[in-house]
Amino acid sequence: MVRQLNKKKIVGICPVGIKKAVCPSIKKTRQMHTQLMIAQRQKNPDSSQIESLRNALRKRKSIGIAVECGTCIYNKQ
């Protein structure tokens, strides 16, 4: 039986086995998520900035992390 991955969590998984702390794609995703959390906690949140960060995270989730990683065997370039 083949184990299926949850597509919603694909951004947090490195299929090559590189440590999450080293993978540049996962690092970018974490930075964007942190920026989103900081933007949401401000007293006067900028709705356009929050929406753009949300859209960027959705886009990364649909693309997956394998696109950016040069050493990844699942690289689609």
HUWORA-V171776 format. One record per helix or strand of 3 or more residues. SS is the DSSP state (a for helix, b for strand). FROM is the first residue (numbers start at 1). TO is the last residue. If there is no record, write none. Layout:
ss=[SS/SS]
from=[FROM/FROM]
to=[TO/TO]
//
This chain:
ss=[a/a/a]
from=[7/24/47]
to=[12/40/63]
//
